[in-house]
Amino acid sequence: MKVVLHRRYRFSASHRLHQAGWSEEENRRVYGKCANPYGHGHNYVLDVAVSGPVDPATGMITNLADLDTFVEREILAEFDHVYLNEQVAAFRSAVPTSENICQVVFERLRAYPHAQVESIGMEETGANSFEYLPDRT
Amino acid sequence: MVYVTRKIEFSASHLYHNPELSPEENRRIFGKCNNPHGHGHNYVLEVTVAGEPDPRTGMVLDLKELKDILQREILERMDHRFLNYEVPELAGKIPTTETIAMTIWNLLEPRINDRGQGRLYRVRLYETPDLYVDCLGNGP
């Protein structure tokens, strides 16, 4: 039976949507107010989904304490209360849209040893949400 | 294909304890969920049925019928119960969100699928707003 455990985490961070190789007009046209040079912030909600066999001894796919510790160390410690563009290395080269944040988070979490990471969801605001499902081939 | 979802809530208590493990092991693995007196949650259950709408009614299934199935199979069994001791399907199991979601799937699948219209697609069970489990059966 396919069972997927979802755990939600929160972090607050600022970012700016801006491509260094583009003119200011082009950045303003594509990213609108998200290109504001001083940046702006969001309360992000991260949804980490993992799957795997349910251990009959524990009733669990993975122990939540293990997952929480891993996500805290790999993501929240570095992403919470920072300016993503400057303080998370991956976003010096990739614009920190929520689409890109999802993929960066997946790449960092895929090594989780106790279950398979199925998908990464991100709510940038209550109105805008994103989900990354890696291709399984 | 159209997916129809109905949401219900139930409140129940549980505890996590494996009698084959030592008290220390139980505390290490299950933490405060191992409290012998139990603790409770307001569970939120979303049941999704997939199917093609009946051309006569425009419906995949009558939601009233689904409401009645959920009342009989889930609420009467689990609402305001101590899951470990009062729900026979969970006896001897650790009633984690995973286990409860799978148990709900097994209770609902025949009731929904045997009607001949629509098939159970997903059971989503929230233990809290930040912890939920999807059960997808054996997949599409």
Interface residues (C-beta under 8 A of the other chain):
Chain A: M1 K2 V3 V4 L5 H6 R7 R8 Y9 A49 V54 A57 T58 G59 M60 I61 N63 L64 A65
Chain B: Y16 N18 E20 L21 I29 F30 G31 K93 I94 P95 T96 T97 E98 T99 A101 M102 W105 P129 D130 L131 Y132 V133 D134 C135 L136 G137 N138 G139
